[in-house]
Amino acid sequence: MEKFDVVIIGAGPGGGALAYDLKAQNLKVAVVEENLWGGTCPNRGCDPKKVLISALDAKRHAEHLVGKGIQKAPEINWVDLMKFEKTFTDPVSSGTKKGLEDAGITVIDGSVKFKDAHTIQVGEKQIQADKFVIATGARPGILEIDGKKHFKTSTDFLKMPTMPKIITFVGGGYIAFEFAAIASAAGAQVHIVHHNDRPLKAFPKADVKRLISQLEENGVQFHFGVDVSRIDKNAQGFELVSAQGFSLQTNEVFCTAGRVPNDDALALEQAGVTYSKRGIQVNDHLQTTAENIFAIGDVVDKSQPKLTPVSGFEAQYLAGYLAGNQAAITYPAIPTVVYGETRLAMVGIKASEAEKDADQFEIKDLDLTSWFTYRRLNEPLAHATVITSRKTGAVVGASLMSSEADDFINYFAMAINGQLTPENLKQTIFSYPTAASDLSYLI
């Protein structure tokens, strides 16, 4: 039976980064992966999605400037776009695995089940380790309804060979809004079905309303307050049915009702690790209820956003902790983005929280469409909500909507984590005219 200092279960961005850091500490390290090496983000998540969004951006930017120097907006050729996407995704798994091997890290293919806190079963092999790190991520959730076998997932969308005429997303989270924008721009008739009237509930309600209106202007149809109870296959595709009498015919139907942690097939109870449908329980050292087993990334039950860079941050922390740094993990302000028709991004304290303590916080609500940065693009929607401390003047939160928001929100994250005030910002000269040069006027 082979034994390692550390075995990492899951070869995504978090697990991979940790493996390299631990190998640099001269530890004997193995990584086990049951699916694609590299994990969700580069294979079937944020990276290929952003490739598709590049075509959406090109089309929408051109449409905004038709009659203002641009004669005709381009059309999206889905087949060619998917070929382009594959140039990014196809090399990932083999390249990730080879990189680990070349670094002297043992790589093992297969599914894991714990035998006890120091032993796992991978196929016919039993492997022991002083420490284990679970970095198995999450997968698309599937609603438990009649006909659920007809649901496709985000993984299917990102390798869809042709765009259907009618496409429906059940669930109103990030993925639904992003894929709806892409599919609409590619010429599909798009529907989003959501069980209540508050999609994207983590984001400010006013911003979500603006984003919905923009998607509706581009043909996306929303169906709120609908609990789909059944999916029936027929000659035209699929019919979605609710107990309240709702019916919708579609060619393809995707479940976009969130993701679930990959913690339910590991036999964690054999190792004394506590977990639930929200993920694996960890303390502020990322240690599970078994003292030699840790967990990072999307498989963890946590309040922080389950995002790729957060997994990387946790990997960096854990490498330090296992090397002897006993400080608890402290998360910075973390920006989150919805890549819709326009970007919706936020970081820090929300306006809804700041409104409850008006003596402590100042809220600026600004329409930016007339600002040069956005007017030059003839952008129809640009908005910012900025929250500052009345005591120090430092920015503590922001919500942005524009084509620049996904990049611009990073400046706000840096300002929040650095506790920057307007006086601090005056000491920085930004290139002009850029979105960054607008920062000092917003804080």
MARZA-262630 format. One record per residue (C-alpha): residue number from 1; x, y, z negated. Coordinates in Angstrom, 3 decimals. Layout:
    n        px        py        pz
  NUM         X         Y         Z
...
//
This chain:
    n        px        py        pz
    1     0.000     0.000     0.000
    2     1.502     3.328     1.087
    3     1.629     6.148    -1.460
    4     1.894     9.909    -0.942
    5     2.359    12.940    -3.114
    6    -0.678    14.587    -1.498
    7    -3.287    13.274     0.928
    8    -5.464    15.860     2.665
    9    -8.818    14.635     3.946
   10    -9.786    16.753     6.951
   11    -7.567    18.318     9.620
   12    -9.336    21.630    10.132
   13    -7.685    25.042     9.788
   14    -7.642    24.830     5.985
   15    -6.385    21.278     5.711
   16    -3.827    21.759     8.462
   17    -2.426    24.960     6.980
   18    -2.140    23.335     3.562
   19    -0.338    20.319     5.005
   20     2.395    22.504     6.493
   21     2.792    24.485     3.260
   22     3.070    21.343     1.144
   23     5.514    19.737     3.563
   24     7.660    22.861     3.190
   25     7.789    22.043    -0.546
   26     9.402    18.691     0.393
   27     6.334    16.724    -0.609
   28     5.290    13.500     1.086
   29     2.043    14.538     2.798
   30    -0.586    12.733     4.859
   31    -3.624    14.101     6.663
   32    -6.650    11.929     7.451
   33    -9.162    12.920    10.137
   34   -12.199    10.981    11.340
   35   -13.116    13.207    14.276
   36   -11.359    15.944    16.249
   37    -8.035    17.134    14.914
   38    -8.159    20.893    14.348
   39   -11.657    20.885    12.870
   40   -14.846    22.697    13.787
   41   -13.642    26.223    14.536
   42   -11.311    25.613    17.510
   43   -13.087    22.506    18.823
   44   -16.815    23.220    18.493
   45   -17.252    26.441    16.547
   46   -16.053    30.006    16.355
   47   -13.368    29.867    19.066
   48   -15.386    28.384    21.959
   49   -18.366    30.513    20.898
   50   -16.229    33.643    21.213
   51   -15.164    32.548    24.704
   52   -18.821    32.401    25.760
   53   -19.470    35.757    24.104
   54   -16.776    37.296    26.303
   55   -19.102    36.763    29.288
   56   -22.041    38.200    27.344
   57   -19.974    41.298    26.513
   58   -18.869    41.805    30.108
   59   -22.447    41.596    31.352
   60   -23.936    43.892    28.711
   61   -21.171    46.512    28.945
   62   -21.684    46.679    32.706
   63   -25.478    46.897    32.318
   64   -25.119    49.896    29.997
   65   -23.066    51.702    32.629
   66   -25.181    50.953    35.684
   67   -25.880    54.323    37.289
   68   -23.011    55.889    35.369
   69   -20.164    54.688    37.524
   70   -21.085    51.008    37.731
   71   -23.310    49.984    40.628
   72   -24.366    46.499    39.592
   73   -24.020    44.329    36.526
   74   -22.506    40.848    36.992
   75   -24.357    37.569    36.549
   76   -23.099    34.751    34.368
   77   -22.196    31.495    36.112
   78   -22.675    29.006    33.294
   79   -20.827    26.139    34.976
   80   -17.719    28.254    35.572
   81   -17.928    29.709    32.065
   82   -17.985    26.220    30.536
   83   -14.967    25.239    32.613
   84   -13.153    28.263    31.199
   85   -14.214    27.324    27.663
   86   -12.779    23.832    28.084
   87    -9.331    25.274    28.794
   88    -9.383    26.401    25.167
   89   -10.997    23.382    23.513
   90    -9.547    20.432    25.435
   91    -5.931    20.786    24.183
   92    -6.832    21.421    20.540
   93    -7.184    17.957    19.031
   94    -4.109    16.354    20.599
   95    -2.050    19.511    20.082
   96    -3.006    19.764    16.416
   97    -2.190    16.135    15.746
   98     1.168    16.348    17.543
   99     2.106    19.492    15.640
  100     1.564    17.736    12.326
  101     3.501    14.673    13.475
  102     6.395    16.806    14.718
  103     6.556    18.467    11.282
  104     7.017    15.077     9.620
  105     3.485    14.895     8.222
  106     1.819    11.477     8.362
  107    -1.399    11.517    10.404
  108    -4.120     8.905     9.953
  109    -7.284     8.457    12.007
  110   -10.393     7.142    10.298
  111   -13.209     7.681     7.831
  112   -12.440     7.916     4.130
  113   -14.082     6.322     1.121
  114   -12.708     6.746    -2.375
  115   -12.006     3.569    -4.322
  116   -10.952     5.516    -7.423
  117    -9.368     8.891    -8.197
  118    -5.994     7.793    -6.802
  119    -7.009     5.446    -3.985
  120    -8.882     5.792    -0.701
  121    -9.943     3.280     1.912
  122    -9.346     4.230     5.564
  123   -10.439     1.405     7.832
  124    -8.462    -1.648     6.747
  125    -5.886     0.437     4.873
  126    -5.790     1.436     1.250
  127    -3.797     4.573     0.546
  128    -2.745     5.993    -2.800
  129    -1.768     9.535    -3.743
  130    -0.930    11.575    -6.807
  131    -3.289    14.246    -5.527
  132    -6.031    14.475    -2.954
  133    -7.418    17.574    -1.243
  134   -10.856    17.332     0.352
  135   -11.152    19.664     3.349
  136   -13.871    17.902     5.326
  137   -15.875    21.020     6.225
  138   -19.548    21.024     7.151
  139   -21.830    19.902     9.961
  140   -25.060    21.205    11.495
  141   -28.088    20.452     9.333
  142   -31.093    18.716    10.881
  143   -34.622    19.436     9.675
  144   -36.466    16.388     8.384
  145   -39.468    16.473    10.729
  146   -41.165    14.025    13.065
  147   -39.179    13.825    16.283
  148   -35.987    15.186    14.688
  149   -33.996    12.908    17.028
  150   -34.804    15.371    19.823
  151   -32.920    18.191    18.123
  152   -29.617    19.227    19.614
  153   -27.005    21.131    17.602
  154   -24.426    23.867    17.996
  155   -21.944    21.200    19.088
  156   -24.225    20.297    22.009
  157   -24.746    23.947    22.981
  158   -21.018    24.566    23.189
  159   -20.565    21.740    25.701
  160   -23.872    22.146    27.569
  161   -23.121    21.569    31.283
  162   -26.043    23.660    32.587
  163   -28.275    26.323    31.088
  164   -31.912    25.171    30.761
  165   -34.716    27.397    31.976
  166   -36.344    27.518    28.522
  167   -34.332    27.068    25.340
  168   -35.522    27.196    21.731
  169   -33.679    27.596    18.442
  170   -35.381    26.483    15.232
  171   -33.931    28.426    12.314
  172   -32.950    32.093    12.149
  173   -29.345    32.154    10.993
  174   -26.073    33.356    12.541
  175   -25.956    30.609    15.131
  176   -29.500    31.174    16.397
  177   -28.931    34.895    16.957
  178   -25.562    34.384    18.618
  179   -26.632    31.556    20.899
  180   -29.884    33.360    21.740
  181   -27.884    36.362    22.942
  182   -25.613    34.152    25.051
  183   -28.437    32.098    26.549
  184   -30.531    35.169    27.337
  185   -27.608    36.833    29.105
  186   -27.109    33.604    31.082
  187   -30.667    33.785    32.379
  188   -32.645    31.480    30.073
  189   -36.022    32.203    28.540
  190   -35.149    32.116    24.844
  191   -37.253    31.484    21.725
  192   -36.275    31.678    18.053
  193   -38.643    29.973    15.615
  194   -38.192    30.793    11.914
  195   -40.118    29.577     8.884
  196   -40.550    33.045     7.328
  197   -40.268    36.690     8.379
  198   -36.743    37.280     7.023
  199   -34.013    35.814     9.215
  200   -30.348    36.574     8.460
  201   -31.373    37.193     4.858
  202   -27.786    37.860     3.743
  203   -27.690    40.998     5.921
  204   -29.466    44.327     5.343
  205   -33.107    44.122     6.395
  206   -32.974    47.360     8.419
  207   -29.964    46.114    10.407
  208   -31.613    42.766    11.107
  209   -34.717    44.579    12.325
  210   -32.579    46.618    14.742
  211   -30.880    43.479    16.019
  212   -34.210    41.712    16.538
  213   -35.534    44.704    18.506
  214   -32.475    44.691    20.733
  215   -32.773    40.977    21.423
  216   -36.484    41.392    22.181
  217   -35.652    44.117    24.698
  218   -33.482    41.551    26.476
  219   -36.252    38.962    26.560
  220   -35.743    36.884    23.417
  221   -39.063    35.877    21.840
  222   -39.336    35.494    18.058
  223   -41.904    33.338    16.270
  224   -41.903    34.119    12.555
  225   -43.752    32.321     9.768
  226   -43.766    29.034    11.701
  227   -42.862    25.697    10.091
  228   -42.281    23.272    12.935
  229   -43.638    19.904    11.804
  230   -43.195    17.810    14.925
  231   -41.296    17.610    18.221
  232   -42.876    15.602    21.036
  233   -41.044    14.621    24.199
  234   -42.990    15.015    27.459
  235   -42.426    15.290    31.202
  236   -41.533    19.005    30.987
  237   -39.155    18.610    28.086
  238   -40.340    19.011    24.501
  239   -43.313    20.451    22.663
  240   -42.825    22.017    19.241
  241   -45.880    21.781    16.995
  242   -46.713    23.177    13.556
  243   -49.445    22.165    11.131
  244   -50.906    25.669    11.508
  245   -51.618    25.145    15.201
  246   -48.471    26.661    16.718
  247   -47.333    25.040    19.964
  248   -44.371    25.827    22.200
  249   -43.108    24.069    25.320
  250   -39.358    24.109    25.907
  251   -36.713    22.344    27.969
  252   -34.248    22.009    25.092
  253   -34.574    22.509    21.339
  254   -31.688    23.205    18.967
  255   -31.714    23.003    15.191
  256   -30.036    26.135    13.831
  257   -31.248    25.851    10.247
  258   -27.839    26.012     8.580
  259   -24.988    23.622     7.898
  260   -24.490    20.915     5.295
  261   -21.215    19.943     3.599
  262   -19.458    16.758     4.649
  263   -19.318    15.351     1.140
  264   -21.961    12.623     1.239
  265   -20.032     9.802     2.927
  266   -16.828     9.883     0.875
  267   -18.018     7.778    -2.093
  268   -16.979    10.638    -4.365
  269   -18.765     9.092    -7.336
  270   -16.097     6.364    -7.293
  271   -13.503     9.054    -8.015
  272   -15.540    10.992   -10.573
  273   -16.072    14.000    -8.304
  274   -19.288    15.962    -8.817
  275   -21.049    17.170    -5.665
  276   -24.481    18.136    -4.370
  277   -26.203    19.178    -1.175
  278   -24.502    22.577    -1.640
  279   -21.045    21.048    -1.686
  280   -18.313    19.877    -4.041
  281   -18.087    21.514    -7.441
  282   -14.704    23.169    -8.138
  283   -13.274    25.438   -10.833
  284   -11.287    28.642   -10.295
  285    -8.236    26.567    -9.346
  286   -10.180    24.707    -6.630
  287    -9.982    21.609    -8.826
  288   -12.901    19.179    -8.790
  289   -14.248    17.306   -11.798
  290   -11.448    14.791   -11.163
  291    -8.277    16.572   -12.291
  292    -6.060    15.283    -9.467
  293    -8.577    15.982    -6.674
  294    -9.078    19.426    -5.131
  295   -11.374    20.809    -2.454
  296   -11.163    23.741    -0.050
  297   -13.189    25.216     2.787
  298   -16.787    24.720     3.831
  299   -17.236    21.519     1.819
  300   -17.018    23.524    -1.421
  301   -20.066    24.773    -3.340
  302   -19.278    28.495    -3.580
  303   -20.780    31.944    -3.249
  304   -18.111    33.200    -0.842
  305   -18.858    33.009     2.907
  306   -17.971    29.675     4.448
  307   -15.665    30.988     7.143
  308   -12.438    29.795     8.750
  309   -10.206    32.527     7.257
  310   -11.622    31.802     3.805
  311   -10.500    28.178     4.205
  312    -7.048    29.424     5.161
  313    -6.970    31.742     2.144
  314    -7.874    28.840    -0.139
  315    -5.196    26.651     1.449
  316    -2.578    29.327     0.793
  317    -3.742    29.665    -2.798
  318    -3.756    25.915    -3.419
  319    -0.254    25.496    -2.004
  320     0.915    28.043    -4.559
  321    -1.039    26.453    -7.379
  322     0.367    22.999    -6.679
  323     3.842    24.573    -6.647
  324     3.314    25.879   -10.181
  325     1.445    29.184    -9.893
  326    -1.241    28.832   -12.557
  327    -3.243    31.992   -11.779
  328    -6.922    31.540   -10.933
  329    -8.014    32.176    -7.370
  330    -9.309    35.705    -6.779
  331   -11.122    36.403    -3.532
  332   -10.855    39.780    -1.777
  333   -13.791    41.489    -0.091
  334   -14.607    39.215     2.855
  335   -16.110    40.572     6.101
  336   -18.811    38.582     7.877
  337   -20.038    39.072    11.446
  338   -22.998    38.076    13.598
  339   -21.986    38.144    17.263
  340   -25.347    39.068    18.731
  341   -26.371    41.456    21.505
  342   -24.381    43.911    19.474
  343   -22.145    42.982    16.562
  344   -23.622    43.048    13.062
  345   -20.894    43.101    10.425
  346   -20.738    43.733     6.708
  347   -18.287    43.677     3.809
  348   -18.360    44.513     0.123
  349   -21.330    45.798    -1.857
  350   -24.656    45.811    -0.038
  351   -26.866    48.886     0.198
  352   -29.663    46.995    -1.575
  353   -27.343    46.509    -4.557
  354   -26.049    50.086    -4.492
  355   -29.585    51.501    -4.456
  356   -30.166    49.973    -7.888
  357   -27.346    52.094    -9.322
  358   -27.602    55.436    -7.519
  359   -25.603    57.187   -10.266
  360   -22.573    55.071    -9.440
  361   -22.770    54.733    -5.653
  362   -23.360    57.040    -2.699
  363   -24.914    55.590     0.463
  364   -24.364    57.136     3.894
  365   -26.712    55.958     6.643
  366   -25.454    57.113    10.047
  367   -26.668    56.787    13.627
  368   -23.447    56.665    15.691
  369   -24.881    56.438    19.199
  370   -23.949    60.061    19.929
  371   -20.369    59.632    18.703
  372   -17.792    59.584    21.497
  373   -16.666    56.009    20.757
  374   -20.113    54.679    21.668
  375   -21.455    57.356    23.990
  376   -18.635    56.693    26.480
  377   -19.972    53.128    26.731
  378   -23.562    54.384    26.904
  379   -24.182    51.954    24.070
  380   -27.848    51.832    23.014
  381   -27.214    50.864    19.398
  382   -24.451    51.992    17.050
  383   -25.092    52.376    13.359
  384   -23.174    52.451    10.069
  385   -24.138    52.226     6.432
  386   -21.203    53.112     4.174
  387   -21.189    52.854     0.381
  388   -18.678    54.771    -1.727
  389   -17.993    55.144    -5.432
  390   -19.223    58.487    -6.784
  391   -16.468    58.378    -9.399
  392   -13.436    57.747    -7.169
  393   -14.688    58.334    -3.626
  394   -13.336    54.923    -2.626
  395   -15.298    52.846    -0.134
  396   -16.884    49.770    -1.737
  397   -19.156    48.459     0.999
  398   -20.167    48.820     4.632
  399   -22.595    47.452     7.197
  400   -21.870    48.174    10.864
  401   -23.707    47.639    14.137
  402   -21.994    48.242    17.461
  403   -19.869    46.531    20.093
  404   -16.836    47.496    17.989
  405   -18.192    46.308    14.633
  406   -16.390    42.958    14.521
  407   -12.996    44.680    14.695
  408   -13.985    47.880    12.897
  409   -15.256    46.012     9.811
  410   -11.681    44.843     9.151
  411   -10.601    48.430     8.486
  412   -13.346    48.689     5.894
  413   -12.230    45.408     4.320
  414    -8.695    46.796     4.029
  415   -10.020    50.062     2.611
  416   -12.112    48.227     0.004
  417    -9.353    45.829    -1.031
  418    -6.875    48.721    -1.159
  419    -9.361    50.979    -2.990
  420    -8.708    53.679    -0.410
  421   -10.270    57.114    -0.830
  422   -10.761    59.869     1.772
  423    -7.570    61.463     0.461
  424    -5.624    58.250     1.075
  425    -6.976    58.009     4.611
  426    -5.771    61.523     5.397
  427    -2.228    60.138     5.091
  428    -2.802    57.829     8.069
  429    -2.853    59.027    11.667
  430    -4.871    56.650    13.864
  431    -4.628    56.433    17.639
  432    -7.308    58.628    19.200
  433    -9.960    58.294    20.454
  434   -10.647    54.854    18.985
  435   -13.124    53.325    16.568
  436   -10.356    53.359    13.948
  437   -10.015    57.128    14.256
  438   -13.688    57.407    13.255
  439   -12.940    55.836     9.882
  440   -12.045    59.042     8.036
  441   -15.329    60.621     9.158
  442   -17.356    57.721     7.772
  443   -15.858    57.495     4.284
//
